[in-house]
Amino acid sequence: MGFKKKLYKYRPDREPMPIETYRTKKRVRLEPSDPASIQRRLRQLLADKVSGNLLGLWLLVPEHLRLGTWDLVCQWTGQPGERVEPRLALQLVHEAALCVSGVRQARCLSQKGFEVANGLPFVATDQAIHHLLDAHTVAEAQRLQVALGLLRRARGHFLGNLLAIDPHRMRSYSKRQMSRYRGDAESKPFKTAQTFFCLDADTEQPVCFTTATSAASVSQATPGLLRLAADILNPDDAQTLVVADTEHYTAELIDHVHQDTPFDLLVPIPDHKHQQQQMRAIPSDAFTRRWAGLATAKLSYQLTHSHSGPHLQLIQRSGERPEEYAFKSFLSTRDRNEADDLTLRYPKRWHVEEFFNTDQALGWKRAGTTNLNIRYGQMTTALIAQAAIHQFRQRLGEPHSSWDAKHLAHAVFNGIQGDLRVWDDTIVVTFYNAPNADRLREHYEHLPEKLAAENVPPQIPWLYNLKLDFRFK
């Protein structure tokens, strides 16, 4: 009778297997990942002290405490805090904050304070991170987005009155067979990894996203995106307006928004020749003059192939003399104030493009694997990094707070010389060349007392309840 080997692997209480780590660019080794080994070696690193140029990343630790990042990653990994998995998730969050991409072996992030900020004595390899991401589903990543969104809504990051939705297509160099996307009539079609974002257009902060293969259309992807936004914002019916571009002008999507969501939708009607002819034929008395050079009209509109409606056509007429008139028209799913929607609300849709330019380097610029569960996990941890960085920007002050994510990572998180040591129960990080040091000193010196005053526990759970403080010299 034969016996199976290595049955110890299937014991429910077995210790975690050793994990592959990078010590240097050329040195890969297996490290024990059981809780006792992690704690012992991490405390030894703290006792030995740390010096480097990645200690600026520690400025995000107070923002993680305020935001509740640790509870989020523990919930997503499904593991208690002493295990390695939530700490690997923190490594993903901090890699996003540093705007690093590509093969981890070429980054050489170890021995500079980066791994200690994650509650680890090592930097995990691509293979170890891949196993972490591959162990979780798309639904789990979406639940993580909802949990993060609820925390951000409670902290006032979202107003929830005006949302902008837009697809973000990243060029993919995958060898897989997939549909190709053509940006315009002249460009050559190319492979893409599609991500669909929902942004609070008033606060300019991302609410949620969905991702899909290049075959997914806007009509297929947007219902799931709006479902996530509704779970986060819990809007009252007819209170939240969603603005979109012409790509979202489809009968299927407009019917869905009108019948199955609590949102209003405002979307441009494609500017075809016959559409212009129809608008020019509208009598002048149908328009309401708003101010010099602008008049608006509101007409009933039935979209072809739509199973709901009729909807409303909002028309914007620019110019003073008939020969100078220029027309634009929009479809609205509910009766609203057209002057405010067209002149105040819809122009804020461009904030979503500004968001891509500012923050896409966090993890939404380079398309890696096309395994959707892995992409969801990686990009959702980048969403956590963006939330923490947003809070940090508010404390940093101008002009540094207006830098894009890559500039901020290079100048602050990866550009401040410092050292780290432990005094009693407090980790003290000393910076020697911090930008805007007076402003940072105001917010981060005597940090435990400041956090306690905000009713935020100053103990860092992934660093065994040590506290954190900063010095600026």
C-alpha positions, 0 to 999 in steps of 0.5 A, spaced: 500 500 500 502 506 497 502 512 502 502 520 500 508 524 501 508 531 505 501 530 508 504 535 513 502 541 508 495 539 509 495 540 517 490 546 518 494 549 524 501 548 520 506 554 520 506 558 514 511 556 508 518 560 508 517 566 503 522 568 497 525 575 499 530 580 495 536 581 500 539 585 494 538 586 487 542 579 486 541 575 492 534 571 493 533 567 499 528 564 503 526 567 509 521 564 515 514 567 515 511 565 521 509 570 526 514 569 531 520 569 526 517 576 523 517 579 530 523 577 532 527 579 526 523 585 526 525 587 533 532 586 531 532 591 525 529 596 530 534 595 535 540 595 530 537 602 527 535 604 520 538 609 515 536 611 508 532 615 503 526 611 504 524 613 511 519 619 508 514 613 507 513 613 514 510 620 513 504 615 511 503 611 517 499 616 521 495 617 515 494 609 515 492 609 522 487 615 521 484 611 515 484 604 518 488 601 513 490 595 517 483 593 518 482 593 511 488 589 509 487 584 514 479 584 512 481 583 505 487 577 506 482 574 511 488 573 516 490 575 523 495 581 524 500 577 526 501 573 520 505 575 514 499 576 509 497 583 511 504 585 511 505 583 504 499 587 502 502 593 506 508 592 501 503 593 495 500 599 498 507 602 499 510 600 493 504 604 490 506 610 494 513 610 491 510 609 484 515 603 482 513 598 477 516 593 473 520 587 476 521 588 484 529 585 483 531 591 480 528 596 485 533 594 491 528 597 496 531 593 502 535 595 507 532 602 507 527 602 512 521 600 506 520 593 509 520 595 516 514 600 515 510 594 512 512 590 519 516 585 515 524 584 516 524 583 508 522 585 501 518 579 498 519 577 491 514 578 485 513 570 486 510 571 493 506 577 491 503 574 486 501 568 490 498 573 495 494 576 489 492 570 486 489 567 492 483 572 492 477 573 488 475 579 484 469 580 489 473 580 495 477 586 491 470 589 490 468 588 497 475 592 499 473 598 495 467 598 498 470 598 505 475 603 503 470 608 500 465 607 506 471 610 511 473 615 506 466 618 506 466 618 513 472 622 513 469 627 508 473 625 502 466 625 498 460 629 497 456 624 493 453 630 489 456 629 483 460 623 480 464 623 473 465 616 470 470 615 465 474 609 462 482 609 463 485 605 457 492 602 458 496 600 453 498 592 454 503 588 451 500 581 452 501 576 447 494 574 448 489 574 443 484 580 445 480 585 442 484 591 440 482 599 441 482 604 436 483 611 440 481 615 433 480 614 426 487 615 424 491 611 429 493 604 429 489 599 433 492 596 440 491 592 445 489 595 452 487 593 459 481 597 461 479 600 467 473 604 469 473 610 474 468 613 478 470 620 481 467 625 486 467 631 481 467 636 487 472 633 491 476 630 485 477 624 489 476 617 486 470 613 489 471 606 486 473 603 479 472 596 475 477 593 470 476 588 465 479 585 459 479 589 452 473 586 450 468 589 455 464 595 452 462 601 456 455 599 456 457 592 460 462 595 465 458 601 467 453 598 471 458 594 475 461 601 477 455 604 479 453 599 483 459 599 487 458 607 487 451 606 490 454 601 495 459 606 498 455 613 497 448 610 499 445 616 495 438 618 495 434 618 489 435 623 484 440 627 488 446 625 485 448 627 478 453 622 474 456 626 468 459 622 462 462 623 455 459 621 449 462 614 449 456 613 454 451 615 450 447 608 449 440 606 449 442 600 454 446 604 459 441 610 459 435 605 460 439 602 466 441 608 469 434 611 469 430 604 471 435 601 476 440 606 479 438 612 484 443 616 479 441 621 474 445 621 468 448 627 464 451 625 457 453 629 451 449 627 444 453 625 439 454 632 434 452 629 427 450 633 422 443 632 422 443 633 429 446 640 428 440 641 423 435 639 428 437 644 433 438 650 428 431 649 426 428 650 433 425 657 434 428 662 438 423 663 443 424 656 445 431 658 448 431 662 455 437 667 455 441 666 461 447 671 459 450 675 453 452 669 448 449 663 452 442 661 451 439 654 453 433 650 451 429 644 454 426 639 450 423 632 450 427 627 447 426 619 445 432 615 444 432 610 439 432 603 441 430 605 448 425 602 453 424 608 457 423 615 457 422 620 454 428 623 457 430 630 456 434 634 451 438 640 454 441 644 448 446 650 449 446 655 444 452 660 444 453 666 440 449 673 439 447 673 432 444 667 428 450 666 423 454 665 429 450 660 433 454 654 436 450 648 439 451 643 443 446 638 446 446 633 452 441 628 454 438 628 461 435 622 465 431 627 469 428 634 469 433 638 472 436 646 472 439 645 465 443 652 466 447 649 472 448 642 469 451 645 463 455 651 466 457 649 473 456 641 473 458 638 467 465 642 466 467 638 472 467 632 468 474 634 466 477 633 473 477 625 472 482 627 466 486 631 471 486 625 476 489 620 471 494 625 470 496 626 477 495 619 480 495 614 475 503 613 476 500 609 483 498 603 479 493 605 473 498 607 468 502 600 466 498 594 465 501 588 467 498 581 467 491 580 464 488 575 470 483 580 473 483 577 480 490 579 480 489 586 477 483 588 481 488 586 488 494 590 485 490 596 483 485 596 489 491 597 494 493 602 490 487 606 491 488 605 499 495 608 497 492 614 494 487 615 500 493 616 505 497 620 500 491 625 499 490 626 507 498 627 507 497 632 501 492 636 506 498 637 511 504 638 507 501 645 504 503 648 497 507 648 493 508 640 494 501 638 495 500 640 488 505 635 485 503 629 482 504 622 485 511 621 481 514 627 483 511 627 490 514 620 491 521 622 488 521 628 492 518 626 499 517 618 500 524 617 496 528 623 497 528 625 504 535 622 508 533 620 515 534 615 521 530 611 525 531 608 532 526 606 538 526 610 544 522 606 550 515 604 546 516 609 541 519 609 534 523 616 532 524 618 525 529 623 524 529 627 518 535 632 515 532 635 509 525 634 509 521 639 504 516 644 508 519 642 514 516 647 519 509 645 516 511 638 517 513 639 524 507 642 526 503 636 524 508 630 526 512 632 532 509 629 538 505 625 534 502 620 539 499 626 543 496 629 536 493 622 534 490 621 541 487 628 541 483 626 534 481 619 538 486 615 534 490 610 537 497 612 537 499 604 537 501 601 530 498 594 530 503 591 525 509 594 529 507 590 535 503 597 538 509 601 538 508 608 537 511 613 532 514 620 532 518 625 528 524 629 529 526 635 523 533 637 523 
